[in-house]
Amino acid sequence: MPFLLYSISEYPIVLFEEEDMGTQIGKVTHFFGKIQVAVLDLSAELKVGDHIHFHGSSTDFSQEVTSMQVEHENIESAGPGDEVAIKVKDRVRVGDDIFKVEG
């Protein structure tokens, strides 16, 4: 639903509310382009099989977590404060937000 932010002249500035992308669970801290791997700093639990959404100024896509690693060891889940590496299907950027998509 749009809402009016403010109007300086005869042209009002209208913003649209963003879609609910889910619960924020962390941020991207590194990206290795040649191998398409992102390092995530987690603020909530993440498990293999979860669906996540990457969102930033020029990033906007979703994918399933098919595998995760910490120090080159495969893991099934990680929690707040952990840094994990996952394979990504598209380019991400440092600072991109990560959301867990419910449903």
C-alpha positions as CSV (number, residue, x, y, z in Angstrom):
1,M,0.0,0.0,0.0
2,P,1.6,3.3,-1.0
3,F,1.9,6.2,1.4
4,L,2.9,9.9,0.9
5,L,6.3,10.7,2.4
6,Y,6.3,14.5,1.7
7,S,5.7,17.0,-1.0
8,I,7.9,19.9,-1.7
9,S,6.2,21.0,-4.9
10,E,3.3,19.9,-7.0
11,Y,5.0,16.5,-7.4
12,P,4.5,14.3,-4.3
13,I,7.1,11.7,-3.4
14,V,5.3,8.3,-2.9
15,L,7.1,5.3,-1.4
16,F,5.9,1.8,-1.6
17,E,6.3,-0.5,1.4
18,E,8.8,-3.3,0.8
19,E,7.6,-6.9,0.6
20,D,8.1,-8.9,3.7
21,M,11.3,-10.8,2.9
22,G,11.3,-12.8,6.1
23,T,13.4,-12.6,9.3
24,Q,16.9,-11.1,9.0
25,I,19.5,-13.6,10.0
26,G,22.8,-12.0,9.1
27,K,25.0,-10.1,6.7
28,V,27.5,-11.0,3.9
29,T,31.1,-10.4,5.1
30,H,33.0,-11.8,2.1
31,F,32.4,-13.0,-1.4
32,F,34.7,-15.2,-3.5
33,G,33.5,-14.7,-7.1
34,K,35.5,-17.4,-8.9
35,I,34.0,-20.1,-6.7
36,Q,30.7,-18.3,-6.0
37,V,31.0,-18.6,-2.2
38,A,29.7,-16.1,0.3
39,V,30.7,-15.8,3.9
40,L,27.8,-14.9,6.2
41,D,28.0,-13.5,9.7
42,L,24.8,-14.9,11.3
43,S,22.6,-13.3,13.9
44,A,20.1,-16.2,14.0
45,E,20.1,-20.0,13.3
46,L,20.6,-21.2,9.8
47,K,20.3,-24.9,8.6
48,V,20.9,-26.8,5.4
49,G,17.6,-26.9,3.6
50,D,16.5,-23.4,4.7
51,H,15.4,-20.9,2.1
52,I,17.2,-17.5,2.3
53,H,16.9,-14.2,0.5
54,F,19.9,-11.9,-0.2
55,H,19.0,-8.2,-0.4
56,G,21.2,-5.1,-1.0
57,S,21.5,-2.1,-3.1
58,S,22.0,-4.2,-6.3
59,T,21.3,-7.7,-4.9
60,D,17.9,-9.3,-4.7
61,F,17.5,-13.1,-5.1
62,S,16.5,-16.2,-3.1
63,Q,17.9,-19.7,-2.9
64,E,18.0,-22.8,-0.8
65,V,21.0,-23.5,1.4
66,T,22.3,-26.8,0.0
67,S,25.5,-27.0,2.1
68,M,27.4,-24.9,4.7
69,Q,31.0,-25.0,5.8
70,V,33.1,-23.6,8.7
71,E,36.9,-23.9,8.3
72,H,36.4,-26.2,5.3
73,E,34.3,-28.7,7.4
74,N,30.7,-29.4,6.3
75,I,28.1,-28.6,8.9
76,E,24.3,-29.0,9.1
77,S,23.4,-25.9,11.2
78,A,25.0,-22.8,12.7
79,G,23.8,-20.1,15.1
80,P,24.2,-16.5,16.1
81,G,27.8,-15.3,16.1
82,D,29.0,-18.0,13.6
83,E,30.6,-17.2,10.3
84,V,29.7,-19.8,7.7
85,A,30.5,-20.2,4.0
86,I,27.8,-21.2,1.5
87,K,27.7,-21.6,-2.3
88,V,25.5,-18.9,-3.9
89,K,23.8,-18.9,-7.3
90,D,24.5,-15.2,-8.0
91,R,26.9,-12.4,-7.0
92,V,26.5,-11.0,-3.5
93,R,28.2,-7.9,-2.0
94,V,29.7,-7.2,1.4
95,G,27.0,-5.8,3.6
96,D,24.1,-7.4,1.8
97,D,21.3,-8.5,4.3
98,I,20.3,-12.1,4.5
99,F,16.7,-13.1,5.4
100,K,15.3,-16.5,6.2
101,V,12.2,-17.0,4.0
102,E,9.4,-18.8,5.9
103,G,7.0,-21.2,4.3
